[in-house]
């Protein structure tokens, strides 16, 4: 799968768009960005998930909770294919498990943006299903 920042989107999620799901996609995208890449320091983008990951174990479980909440919101708002649901769950589980490794997990959490990948999956499903 392509990196989320390289994902091509044909839905314009700004004002005055004609796609009926654009507002829902915009709010979902904003949540993914908050979790994965809202802040920048020294050219590195990170989000609240990465910040929480610095708190041993508790922060990793909090990140898992918010990522699972993101997935639940996406599934409730949009029709997502079964393979896409499985992929989304695997992304957040991989993010969680790697995040548990002291030091390396914190570094990996900044680099691997599971919620951005999951947003790209949802957006692709919306585009495919129309």
Secondary structure, DSSP 8 states (H G I E B T S, - for coil): ---GGG----S--STT---TTHHHHHHHHHHHHHHHTSEEETTEEE-HHHHHHTSTTHHHHHHHHHHHHHHHHHHHHS---HHHHHHHHHHHHHHHHHHTSTTHHHHHHHH--HHHHHHHHHHHHHHHH-
